[in-house]
């Protein structure tokens, strides 16, 4: 489901389309950000829908926190799975 690894991006987007999402949600309902390990907060709205859902290099930039009042948006953050 992640575009950050070396999986085929076309297959990742297709997997996102097929499932694993909350009911009645599509990849275009999501807004992704890449964690910057800072304090950046970004308020997103309908104009941000689909940001980062279809290409790794297109997430909301420089934000660790996403907030929205739009209940049709699904907020997502990409994180590493390693511990140090």
C-alpha positions as CSV (number, residue, x, y, z in Angstrom):
1,X,0.0,0.0,0.0
2,X,3.0,2.3,0.3
3,X,4.5,4.3,-2.6
4,X,7.8,4.9,-0.7
5,X,9.1,1.4,-1.2
6,X,10.2,-0.1,-4.6
7,X,6.8,-1.7,-5.4
8,X,5.3,-0.9,-8.8
9,X,3.5,2.4,-8.3
10,X,0.7,1.3,-10.7
11,X,0.1,-1.9,-8.5
12,X,0.2,0.2,-5.3
13,X,-2.5,2.6,-6.6
14,X,-4.6,-0.4,-7.8
15,X,-4.2,-2.0,-4.3
16,X,-5.3,1.2,-2.7
17,X,-8.3,1.3,-5.1
18,X,-9.3,-2.3,-4.3
19,X,-9.5,-2.1,-0.6
20,X,-7.9,-1.7,2.8
21,X,-9.7,1.7,3.1
22,X,-12.5,2.7,5.4
23,X,-15.9,1.7,4.0
24,X,-17.1,3.8,1.1
25,X,-13.7,5.6,0.7
26,X,-11.5,5.7,-2.4
27,X,-7.8,6.7,-2.7
28,X,-9.0,10.1,-4.0
29,X,-10.6,10.7,-0.6
30,X,-7.2,10.6,1.2
31,X,-4.7,13.3,1.9
32,X,-1.2,12.0,2.6
33,X,1.8,13.7,4.2
34,X,5.3,12.5,4.9
35,X,6.4,12.9,8.4
36,X,9.1,15.5,8.7
37,X,9.9,15.1,12.5
38,X,9.0,18.7,13.1
39,X,6.0,20.6,14.3
40,X,4.4,21.5,11.0
41,X,0.6,21.5,11.0
42,X,-1.4,21.8,7.9
43,X,-5.2,22.4,7.7
44,X,-6.5,20.6,4.6
45,X,-9.8,21.0,2.8
46,X,-11.6,19.6,-0.3
47,X,-9.0,21.2,-2.6
48,X,-6.4,18.8,-1.1
49,X,-8.3,15.6,-1.6
50,X,-6.2,13.0,-3.3
51,X,-2.9,14.7,-2.5
52,X,-0.2,12.0,-2.2
53,X,-2.7,9.2,-2.9
54,X,-1.4,8.4,-6.4
55,X,2.3,9.5,-6.4
56,X,4.9,9.3,-3.7
57,X,6.4,12.7,-4.6
58,X,3.1,14.5,-4.2
59,X,2.2,14.5,-0.5
60,X,1.3,17.6,1.5
61,X,4.7,19.1,2.1
62,X,6.4,19.8,5.4
63,X,3.7,18.7,7.8
64,X,3.7,16.2,10.6
65,X,0.1,16.9,11.5
66,X,-2.9,17.1,9.3
67,X,-6.3,18.4,10.5
68,X,-9.5,19.0,8.7
69,X,-13.2,19.8,9.4
70,X,-14.2,18.0,6.2
71,X,-15.6,14.6,7.1
72,X,-15.2,13.3,3.5
73,X,-11.4,13.5,3.8
74,X,-9.4,10.6,5.2
75,X,-6.1,11.9,6.7
76,X,-3.0,9.7,6.3
77,X,0.6,10.0,7.4
78,X,3.5,7.9,6.1
79,X,6.0,6.7,8.7
80,X,9.0,4.5,8.9
81,X,8.7,1.1,10.7
82,X,12.2,1.1,12.1
83,X,13.2,1.9,15.7
84,X,16.5,3.3,16.8
